Amino acid sequence: MSSYKNSRICYLPEHLIIRYVDTVFNADPAQNKPSAQEYFEKRLSYCLEMLGEYGRAFQQIRASGKTSLEAYTSGM
């Protein structure tokens, strides 16, 4: 990850890195490692819920009228 000038980056507190991805999320459930599949399904669901919460929070920020995307289109 990196930051660049003229961007509106917001780092999220949650991220998901799946190592040995060939052991989970396969079309054929028999190829999945059951304990890993269960863990990653729960973790992915949680991460997506958090992403949704961030989206709703940003909607409130923009709706407040306190941002000026026209005047400051590029962030910093």
Helices and strands as residue ranges (DSSP letters): G 21-23, G 29-31, H 34-63
